[in-house]
Amino acid sequence: MLTRMLAVYSAVLTTLFAVFSLAGSAAPKVQRLDEIDVHRINVREADGTLRMVISNHARLPGNIVGGKENPPVDRPYAGMLFYNDEGTENGGLVFGGHRNANGEVVDAGVSLSFDRYGASSQFVQLAGVQDARNHIVGLTLSETEPTGNRRRVFIGHDKEGVASVSLMDRGGRKRILLQVAADGTPSIAFLDADGKVVNQLGPAQAQ
């Protein structure tokens, strides 16, 4: 009798193990959820390489190079960071804004940027900042070199309502400035390497 009971018990365990094993292997790899509430999401390749982070302010990582994170810095934003095939940060979309103890709006803005490969410097940035210290909206194109990052093109407007296109030389010096003032007056200025206007074209000259 005992032998028969053990045989039945063994058969039941074997059957249950097979059922749970099959159920586990058949579990769907894609899940559909109505809502997910998290502090941070890491997107990785099959080999574990980090490719994207979506994070709140508190859990936003420090600069990651080759999969190794440097000590975190207080970036006053939340957002999304991008990483290249080697796990090195190469851009992101960040945003923020709040009032300080004095009631002033600080760190208010949004920035979408992309970094040059092998350098932690931005070569494309689309940004809008509007707070107590800064008010500027624009697109910046930069030339990145081992010695530093130099702006070459800026398209945007400032808090005075001036819309402008600035073209810089390889040293980052402004050489051509196209503007439309707040009152609608257009102008084109040509500057030398010291920033001095050497020629200017306005509505009167254009007629």
C-alpha positions as CSV (number, residue, x, y, z in Angstrom):
1,M,0.0,0.0,0.0
2,L,2.7,2.4,0.9
3,T,4.6,1.7,-2.3
4,R,1.4,2.4,-4.3
5,M,0.8,5.7,-2.5
6,L,4.4,6.8,-3.1
7,A,3.9,5.9,-6.8
8,V,0.7,7.9,-7.0
9,Y,2.3,10.9,-5.1
10,S,5.3,10.8,-7.5
11,A,3.1,10.7,-10.5
12,V,1.1,13.7,-9.3
13,L,4.2,15.7,-8.6
14,T,5.6,14.9,-12.0
15,T,2.3,16.0,-13.7
16,L,2.2,19.2,-11.7
17,F,5.8,20.0,-12.5
18,A,5.2,19.4,-16.2
19,V,2.1,21.6,-16.2
20,F,3.8,24.5,-14.4
21,S,6.9,24.2,-16.6
22,L,4.7,24.4,-19.8
23,A,2.7,27.3,-18.4
24,G,5.9,29.1,-17.6
25,S,7.5,28.6,-21.0
26,A,4.2,29.7,-22.7
27,A,4.0,33.0,-20.7
28,P,3.7,35.9,-23.2
29,K,6.8,38.1,-23.6
30,V,4.6,41.1,-24.4
31,Q,2.3,42.4,-21.8
32,R,-0.3,45.1,-22.3
33,L,-1.0,47.4,-19.3
34,D,-3.3,50.3,-19.0
35,E,-1.0,52.2,-16.7
36,I,2.5,51.9,-15.1
37,D,3.8,54.1,-12.3
38,V,7.5,54.1,-11.8
39,H,10.4,56.3,-10.9
40,R,12.8,55.1,-13.6
41,I,12.8,52.8,-16.6
42,N,16.0,51.4,-18.2
43,V,16.0,50.1,-21.8
44,R,18.8,47.7,-22.5
45,E,20.0,45.5,-25.4
46,A,20.0,41.7,-25.0
47,D,23.6,41.8,-23.8
48,G,22.7,44.3,-21.0
49,T,24.0,47.5,-22.7
50,L,22.1,50.5,-21.6
51,R,20.4,52.4,-24.5
52,M,17.9,54.7,-22.8
53,V,16.8,55.9,-19.4
54,I,13.4,57.5,-18.6
55,S,13.7,59.0,-15.1
56,N,12.4,61.4,-12.6
57,H,14.7,64.1,-11.2
58,A,15.9,62.1,-8.1
59,R,16.9,59.0,-10.1
60,L,18.4,60.6,-13.2
61,P,21.9,59.0,-13.5
62,G,25.3,60.8,-13.7
63,N,27.1,60.9,-17.0
64,I,27.6,57.3,-18.3
65,V,30.6,56.5,-20.5
66,G,31.2,53.0,-21.8
67,G,28.6,51.6,-19.4
68,K,30.3,53.2,-16.3
69,E,28.5,55.9,-14.4
70,N,30.4,58.9,-13.2
71,P,29.4,60.5,-9.8
72,P,25.9,62.0,-10.2
73,V,25.5,65.7,-10.6
74,D,22.4,67.6,-9.6
75,R,20.7,68.1,-12.9
76,P,17.5,69.9,-11.9
77,Y,15.4,68.1,-14.5
78,A,13.5,64.9,-15.2
79,G,13.6,63.3,-18.7
80,M,15.0,60.8,-21.1
81,L,18.7,60.1,-21.8
82,F,20.0,58.3,-24.9
83,Y,23.1,56.0,-25.1
84,N,25.0,54.8,-28.1
85,D,25.9,51.2,-29.0
86,E,28.7,51.3,-26.4
87,G,26.6,52.5,-23.5
88,T,27.8,56.1,-23.6
89,E,25.5,59.0,-23.2
90,N,24.9,60.8,-26.4
91,G,21.9,63.0,-25.9
92,G,18.6,63.4,-24.3
93,L,15.3,65.2,-23.7
94,V,15.1,66.9,-20.3
95,F,12.6,69.3,-18.7
96,G,11.8,71.1,-15.5
97,G,10.7,74.2,-13.7
98,H,9.8,75.4,-10.2
99,R,9.6,78.4,-7.9
100,N,12.3,79.0,-5.3
101,A,11.9,80.3,-1.8
102,N,11.5,83.9,-3.2
103,G,8.8,82.9,-5.5
104,E,11.0,83.2,-8.6
105,V,10.6,80.8,-11.5
106,V,13.9,78.8,-11.9
107,D,15.2,76.0,-14.0
108,A,12.2,76.3,-16.2
109,G,12.6,74.9,-19.7
110,V,13.1,72.0,-22.0
111,S,16.1,70.8,-24.0
112,L,16.5,68.2,-26.7
113,S,20.2,67.6,-27.5
114,F,22.5,65.2,-29.2
115,D,26.2,64.7,-28.4
116,R,29.1,64.0,-30.8
117,Y,30.5,60.4,-30.7
118,G,33.4,60.2,-28.3
119,A,32.8,63.5,-26.7
120,S,30.4,64.8,-23.9
121,S,29.7,67.9,-25.9
122,Q,26.5,68.8,-27.7
123,F,26.5,69.4,-31.4
124,V,22.8,69.9,-31.8
125,Q,20.5,71.4,-29.2
126,L,16.9,72.6,-29.4
127,A,16.1,74.4,-26.2
128,G,13.6,76.7,-24.6
129,V,14.3,78.4,-21.2
130,Q,12.1,80.9,-19.5
131,D,12.8,81.7,-15.9
132,A,13.9,84.6,-13.6
133,R,17.5,84.6,-15.1
134,N,17.1,83.5,-18.7
135,H,14.5,83.7,-21.5
136,I,15.6,82.2,-24.8
137,V,14.3,79.8,-27.3
138,G,16.4,78.5,-30.1
139,L,18.3,75.9,-32.1
140,T,22.1,75.7,-31.7
141,L,24.5,73.9,-34.0
142,S,28.0,73.5,-32.6
143,E,31.3,72.2,-33.9
144,T,32.9,69.9,-31.3
145,E,36.6,69.5,-31.1
146,P,38.9,67.9,-28.5
147,T,39.8,71.4,-27.3
148,G,36.2,72.4,-26.7
149,N,32.7,73.1,-28.1
150,R,32.1,76.1,-30.3
151,R,28.8,77.4,-31.5
152,R,28.5,77.8,-35.3
153,V,24.8,78.6,-35.8
154,F,22.0,79.9,-33.6
155,I,18.4,80.4,-34.7
156,G,16.0,81.8,-32.1
157,H,14.5,84.7,-30.2
158,D,15.1,86.4,-26.8
159,K,13.1,88.0,-24.1
160,E,13.2,91.4,-25.9
161,G,11.3,89.9,-28.8
162,V,14.2,89.9,-31.2
163,A,14.3,87.0,-33.6
164,S,17.8,86.3,-35.0
165,V,20.1,84.0,-36.9
166,S,23.7,84.1,-35.9
167,L,26.5,82.6,-38.0
168,M,29.9,82.1,-36.2
169,D,33.3,81.2,-37.5
170,R,35.3,78.2,-36.4
171,G,36.5,80.1,-33.4
172,G,33.0,80.6,-32.2
173,R,33.1,84.4,-33.0
174,K,29.9,85.9,-34.4
175,R,30.4,87.1,-38.0
176,I,27.0,87.5,-39.6
177,L,23.9,88.5,-37.7
178,L,20.4,88.5,-39.2
179,Q,17.7,90.1,-37.0
180,V,14.1,91.2,-36.9
181,A,13.6,93.6,-33.9
182,A,10.5,93.6,-31.8
183,D,9.1,96.5,-33.8
184,G,9.5,94.5,-37.0
185,T,12.7,96.2,-38.3
186,P,14.9,93.8,-40.2
187,S,18.7,94.0,-40.4
188,I,21.8,92.2,-41.5
189,A,25.2,92.9,-39.8
190,F,28.7,91.8,-40.8
191,L,31.2,91.6,-38.0
192,D,35.0,91.2,-37.9
193,A,36.9,88.8,-35.7
194,D,36.8,91.2,-32.8
195,G,33.0,91.5,-32.9
196,K,32.9,95.0,-34.5
197,V,30.3,95.7,-37.1
198,V,32.0,96.5,-40.4
199,N,28.9,96.6,-42.6
200,Q,25.2,96.7,-42.0
201,L,22.2,96.4,-44.2
202,G,18.8,97.7,-43.1
203,P,15.5,98.6,-44.7
204,A,16.8,101.9,-46.2
205,Q,19.8,100.2,-47.8
206,A,17.7,97.4,-49.2
207,Q,15.5,99.8,-51.2
